[in-house]
């Protein structure tokens, strides 16, 4: 059976393929359905691109530049494996025919390496560091599609949705955080039609695996991490060992992390149960005893209960980034609400506080990329003010505007009179 992630089956004529897929692309753009000879992974991507209102002549936007770009990528986890990427793909990137690119989980290009002549060609389609190459902003392309489907993939010539990108062929593979499994970004090789072969796909896949192995072997910064955003159960990594905690232990660990000076049993009980005094102190002590066995006595001590070692937690990293004015990096680290399934009063308070901090920073910045990222989160999906600000920030020709107007119309229908102002209803959608 042919590999569906490879652009060309063995023995296929690339020129015939370019022509056939190119005609299918033009028919799709004009409103026809898409099917063979277009691969299913590409057809699905075209449909997602069309739903995002990205047009075949649109260009990827540039999200970050200059100091903001430097700060963002310096703080990104993939900066730790950039030397490995350049060691494995450096010769290919500078041979005069290829580019090596690394993007984050949102398709934002962090680094683009290559011969100056090839880099100048790529600049004409905004394939540059800081540009947004996810499918919604750049159409079907290898790094954006690899992130969308979480699988290595090749995109060949006219399979690209954007006509400007169709002279190129690329192969990309997603890279995952070895501690949490979350997609960190993707590694991409871009060049000519000759890249449509099994070797380029195997190369980026092997490079991605090497990067994940390097991250796992090096361990997280500080050695100990907690992932608690966008999940109901904490994932704790200590010395490379990954442990998923139960719900109650997750809540206890979050409360302890927020109070490095320590908490008494009564204080933890209030964080878990509020004013409800029907809980049993014996039950709480038993839970803490089990948590100590899970964490190890070298990590959790009592009288008061506190963590002995420094632990990096994602929900603590986000406000630190916001304090430094790094809104893009904070949004990238914000994987969702803190333990969204928890109703423990202490956790609910922390969750509300964090969401409010992120929202306030996004609204204050007024950057369309930040607003767009926020409205894609579970908390921001129903944030009327953020959607209105996004509409104001988007240029009139943006393909995102009709989708934003549609979302605001739906929120207006759902929320009705609680929406105090809806001047956007009188604004043109494009």
N, C-alpha and C positions, 0 to 999 in steps of 0.2 A: 504494500500500500504506500502511495506517495506521502511524503512528509508534508502536512498542510502548512507548516511554518516556513518552508522553503519556497522561494518565489518561482523557480523554474523546475519542472520535473526533468529527469534525465533525458537527454536527447532533444529537448524542446529548442526551437529556433527563437532566439531572443528578439529578433526584428519582427517576426510574425506575432509574437506575444505582445510586444509594445503596441503594435497596430491594433490588434484585437481588443486589448484592454482599453486602449485609448478611445476607441469607438464606443465601447460600453460606458466609459466615463462620461463622454459627451451626451449619450442618451440619458444617463442617470441625472446629469445636471439639468437636462431639459424636462425631467419629470418622469422618466420611464423607470420601471422596476429594474433591479440588478440581479443577475444570475450568472451562470457560466458564460464566458470562460473566466470570470472573476472569482478568485478564491473566496471561500466563505469568510475567512478572517478579514479580508479586505472589504468584502461587501458589507459586513457588519460595521466595520469602521467607517465606511462611507455613510452609512445610515446614521451613525452617531454624530458624525461631522455635520450632516445636513440638519439633524435635529438641533444642533448648537448654532445653526444659522451662519456657519462659516462658509463663505463663498469661494468658488474655484479660483478667483483672482485676488482674494484677500491675502494679507501678509501677516506673519506672526508678529505680535507686539513685543516691544522691549519693556520689561518690567523693572529691571534694575540696571544701574550703571554707576560708574565711578566709585566713590567711597562706599555707597550703599551696597554695591555688588561685592566689593572687597570684604566688607564686614560680614556679609551674609555667607559667602562661601568659606571664609576663614572659620566660621562657627559651625559649618555643616559637617556631619560625620564623615562624608566621603572625602573631605580634605585629608583625612588620615591615610587614605589609600591612593591618593593622586600619584605619588612616586611609583607605586606598583603599576598603575595604569600606563604610565609613561615608560616604565621598564619593559612591559610586555608588548605595548603597541606603539612605542615611540618611533621605531624605524618605519613602520607602516604609515604613521601620521606625517612623516616628513619626507616621504619618497616622491612627492610632487603629484600624486594621484589621489590621495586619500586624506580624510580628516578623522581625528578622534575627538569625540565629544562625550561629556559627562553631564547628565541632568539630574535634578532633584525629583522628588516624588510628584511634583506638580508639572513636570515637563519643562521646568525653567533651566536653561543651559547654564551650567556653572563654569565649565572650561571647554574651549574649542581649540585644539592643537592641529597644526598642519603647516605645509609649505606656504609661504606668503602669497604665492600666485593663486593657490587653491582657496586660501582664506579670503582673498579679495573677491573671488567668484561667489563664495558662500555669503559674503556680506550683502550682496545684492538681493538676497531673499531673507535677510535678517537671521541667518544661521550664525549667531554671534552670542557670546557670553552675555547673560542677562535677559535674553529673549525667551518668550513663553512658547514651547513647542508641544504642549499637550494637544490632544485632538480637537478640543473645543476652540483653541486659538490658532492652530496651524494645520488642521486637517489631518488626514491619514499620513503618518510618517513613522519610521521605525522606533525611535525613542518614545514618542507619544503613545503609539499603539502597544508597544511592549509593556508600558506602565498600565495602560487601560485593561489589557488582558492578562497581565502578570505572567508573561511567557516570552522567551526569546523569539524574535520574528524578523524576517526580511521583508522589506518593501521595495519593489522593483519599478523604477521608471514611472510609467503611466498609472501604476497603482496608487501613487501619491494623489491626494485629492486636489492639492494646489497645483495649478499649471506651472507656476514658477519653479516648483520643486521636481517636476517630472523628468528633467534631464539627469537626475541623480538616482542612485540606488544606495540603500543603507541596510545595515543589520544591527540590531540592538538586543540587549538582554537586561532584565531588571536585576537589581541588587537589593538584598534584604538585610535588615538588622538581624544578626544571628541571635540576639537575646530575645527579641519580641516577634520576629517574623515579619515585621512591618516593612513595606517597600521604602527604601531610602532614595532610590533614583534608578538610573539606567546608564549603561556604557554603550556607546554607539560608534560604529565605523561607517563613514559615508564616502562614496566615490562614484565610479562609473558603472556601466552595465556589467562589467566583469565581476563585480561583487556578488552577483546572483549565482552563488555556488555554495555547496554544503560547507566549504572550509570557512567562509566568513562568519556564518552562523555559529559554527562550532567554536570559532576563535572568541567571539564576544561572550558566548556562554561560558567557556573555560575561564575567561578573564573575570567575569562576574563571580564565578565560584571561588576563584583565587582571592578576590577581594573580600568575600564573605568569610573565607577561612582566615584571612589575615586579621579581620576585625574580631573574629572569635578568639583567635590565639592571643591577640594583644589585650583583649578584654576591654570593657568599657572604661572611659575616663574615671579615675578614682577607684576602679575595681568593683564597685557595687552600684547597681541601678535598680530603680523601681519604675515600672510602666503602669500607670493607673488611669490615664486619660482614654476615654472612648471605650472602656471595658468595665465589666462588672466585677472582675476579679483581678487583683494585682498580679503582675509577673515580676518576680524578684530574681535578680541575677547577682550571685555572690561568687567571686573567684571563678567565673566561667560556668558555674552551675545554675541552671535556670529552674525556678520553682514557681508553680502557680498556686497561689493561696486561696483558701475558701473565702466566702463573702465576709464573715465576721472578722477573720484574721486580716483581710484586706482593709477593712475599716479601722481596725486597731493600728495597723502599720501606718496608714495615712495620718491618723491623729498623732502618733508618736513622731513622725517625720516633721509635722508642723510645730512641734514643741521639743526642740533638741535639748532644752534644759530639763525635760522629764515631766511625767504626769503621775499623780497618785491614782490608786484604783478608783477612788470616788470621782476624780476629774475625768477619767476615761469613761466611767459609767455615765456621767452627764453627757459626754460627747456621743455616746451610743444610744442613750435612752431619754435624754432630756430630763424633764421633771417627773417622768414616770418612775415611781419608787417601788414598783412591783417586781423589779428584777432581783435576782439573787446574787449577792456579792460572791457567793461560793461558785456560781456559774462563771462569773467574770474571771475569778482567779484561775479556774480550770482552763478557760480559753487562753489566758495569758501564759499559763504553764505549757499548754500545747504549742502556742506560738513560739515560746522560747526553745522548745525541742526542735521545731521546724527551722528556726533561724540559727540556733546554736548559742550556747551561753556566751561565746565571745562577741556576739552581736547585740544581744538584748540583756540588760541588767534590770534589777528591781530596786525599790526603795530609793528614789522613785523609779518608775519604769521609764527607761530611755535607751536609745541606741548608742552603743559604744563607738561604732565606726561611722565615718562619713559615708552617706549614701546619696547618690544623685537621683532625684526623682523628677519625672517629666513635668508634673504639675507645679514643681518649685522652679524648674528651669524657665517656664513660660514667663512668669512675672519678672524674673531677673533680666530676661531679654527685653521685655517691655521697658524696664527701668533704664536700659541703655539706649532706648529709642529704636531697637531693631524689630520693628513690627513684622516685617516679612519673615524673619527667622522665628519669631514667636508664633506666628500662624503656622509655620511649617512644623513646629514642635507641638502645636495644639492638635492632638489627634481626636479630640472630642471632649464632652463633659467628664468631670471627675467622678468615677464610679457611678454612672448614671442610674443604676438600679438600686442604689443605697438610699434608705430613708432615715439613716442615723442623723440626728440634728447637727452634730459637729461636721459631718461630711457634707450635708446639704448646705450649710453655711459656707464652707470652703468652696464648694462647687459654684454657688451663686456668686461669691466674691470673684473667683477666677474668671467666670464667664463675663461678669461685668467689667473687669479690667481689660480683657481682650476686646470686648465690644467698644468700650470707651476709646481705646487707642486707635482702633480701626476707624471709627467715626471722626476722631480728631485729625487723623492723617488725611482723610478724604481721597486716598489713592484708589483708583478703580480696581487695581489688581488686588489690594487688600480687601476692599468691600466685596469683590467677587468671591474671594476665598472664604470670607466670613459667611456670606449667604449660602455657601455650599455645606456649611457645618450643620449638625442637628439643631444647635441653639440658634444659629442665624437664619435658618430656613424660613421661619415665620416672623422675622424681625422687620416689620414694615418700614421703620425709619431707615434701616440699613439698605433695604431695597430701593427706597426713594432716593437716598444719597447716591447709590450706585447708578441709578438712571440719570441723575444730574451730572455725575462725573464722566459718564461715557460720552464719547463724541457722537455726533448725529449719525455718522456712517457706520458705527460699530455693529457687527452682526449680532452682538449680545443684546442690543436694545429691545428688539421685539420679544425676546424671551423674558426680559425683566418686566416689560409692560404687562405681558400675559400673567406673570406671577403676581404682580400687584393687583391686577384685576381680580384674580382668584382670591387673594387675601381680602380685598375690599368686599367681595361677595360673602366670604366666610365671617369676617369680623364686623362688617357693617358700620354701625354708628360709633364703635370704639376707635375708628380711624379718624382723627380730628382734621386732617388735611389731606387732600388728594388732588393737588393741582396738577400732578403728572397725568391725570385723566384727560386734560386738555392738550397734552403735548403730543407732537407727532412721534410715531414709533421709529422712524428712520429719517 
